[in-house]
Amino acid sequence: MGWNMEQTVVRQGMALDEYIRRMDEAPFEIINGEIILVSPSIAESGDIAWIFMNLLFPVVTSNRLGSLFVESTFVLPGPDNSKWVTGSRKPDLMLFSGERYPDYKLANPGWRKRPVALVPDLVVEIVSPTDRMVNVLKKIALYLEDGVQVVWVVDPERQIVMVYTPTAIPFILSGDQILTGGELLPGFSTPVHVLFED
């Protein structure tokens, strides 16, 4: 007498349609299968995000370096199904380098009605007073696992920027030290203190 055992496969994430419907109710991220509600940004975080945008936008557009987004979401589709979301992230700012985003739109005719299913090259995360550093570090690790090339973590309380990449040792910049865009954003540089000025 043989056993007829059915394997139960638990699929992480949710259907794209459900994801879109739930995002309309309240913004959230899917991190390791768990739904994490996104807290509203405080004024300081929004201000720093726009300072970054104003600094980056002229360099990115004049040199055609890519596409910038503030407070937008990107999703990780299922490996075999673009109508399934396995994860989602909502950085404070993100950059898709070169022609990646225009190419994505051409390859996805329904892009207007869906979240962006493309991993950015650069992500900026602004630490809020309620963020626990252990959770920030976990999120940085996820970004790098997703394929993000550079993560800038801005800590307004300490007035520093922490720089993370997949291959280099992380480092911290403050005060008059210069944050540069490296190979990803040639031509971009700013003293760190500029991000925290009123």
Disulfide bonds with the S-S distance in Angstrom:
none
